[in-house]
Amino acid sequence: MSEKKTPPEKTPVESRPETSGRRDFLKLGTAATVGFLARGLVPEAAQALPPLPANPDAMPTRNLGRTGYRPGIFSLGGQAAIEQPNNDAVAVPIVERALDLGINYLDTAAMYGGEARWSQRYIGQVMKHRRRETFLASKTHDRTRDGSLRLLEESLRLLQTDHLDLWQVHNLSRLEQVEQIFSPGGAMEALQQAREQKLVRFLGCTGHADPAVLAEALRRFPFDTLLLAVNAADKHHLSFIDHLLPLAVEKQMGIIGMKVPARGRLLSSWTPPAGGERSPWMRDRGPGTLSMREAFDYVLSLPVSTVIIGCDSLAQLEENVQLARRFTPLSDEQMAALVARAEPVHQQALFFRRWG
C-alpha cells in the first residue's frame, strides 16, 4: 500500500442554488415539457450553471475535448465497492478520499447498484457537501425520452445536486438501440431538453461491445464525450482503437477510457472465481499477463482525456493516484509488446465485447 498523504486544505463549499425550478421541469408531462421549452419559460434557477470545478495539481490533466474542462488522467468510477449494497462504511470514504487526493471527475450511472442505485446514493452523500469540487457524470440506460427524464430526476435527487456536468446514453451495443434513441420520443430528446434546461452541462454516449455501433451514434449527433471500453487486449477483437478512436479524435471529443484492467482479468494478480462452472460469457481462463501499471500506462498512452477505474478499497484508490502521478507515455514498441502479451487472455480481458 502506498503511503497516505495528508489531505489538502479544503476550500469553502458554496451553498447550492435552489433546485425546485429544475425538478419541476422533470415532473411535467411530455406535451407540457415541449411547450414549456418552446415558450421560453425557463425557471429562474436554471438560467445559469455554476462554474466548473478547479483543476488541482494532484496529477497530470488533459483536455476533455471541446468542453473546456481538464480532468486528471485518473478518475473514479462508480462501480466496484461504490455499487455494493449496504456498503456505506467502505464506499463513502473512497469517494471522500478521491476528492482529497485531487480527483476531479466522478462517474456513475442510474443502473449501478441495481434498483436501489447504491452508487448514486453513496456519491450523493459526498456531493451534499462537496459538489463544487468535482465534475459529475451519470448515464441513462432507458432508450426513451420519458423514461430517461424519470431516471434523471431520480439521479439528481440521489446525487443531492441540481445538475450534472455530463449526462450520457449508457452502453449502446446494437444498431437498433441507436435507431431507438434517435427516433421520435427517443432518449436523445431527453438529453437535448435537459441540456437546454441547464439540468445537464454536456452530453455523451458510452459503449463496450461493438465499435461500429458507437461510430454510427457519433455520426448522427455532435456528442461532447465518448466513454469507451479499451485496454491492452483491444486489438485482438473488434478493436475500438482501430475502428472508433480515430473518429472521436477527429471530432475533438472528450474521450474517457474504461475497463482498463478488465475488472482485474487482464492482470497477473487475477484469480478466477473458485468452485463450479465459470460463466461462459466471462471467458475466465486464468491469471492475466500484465501488471496494473502496464495496463494503466497502455491506455493512457492513447489519445484519451482520462480513464475511470472503480476501486474496492482506499489502498487501490491511492495506488491508482500514484500510477497517474508517475505516468510516462509508452513508445510504439512498448505498446506493441503489451498487445502481444495480452493476446493469450484477450477473451477474458474483452469479456464485454460482442462475441458471436
Beta strands, then each sheet from edge to edge (+ up, - down):
strand 1: 74-76
strand 2: 105-107
strand 3: 135-140
strand 4: 164-169
strand 5: 200-207
strand 6: 225-229
strand 7: 254-258
strand 8: 306-309
sheet 1: 1+ 8+ 7+ 6+ 5+ 4+ 3+ 2+
end
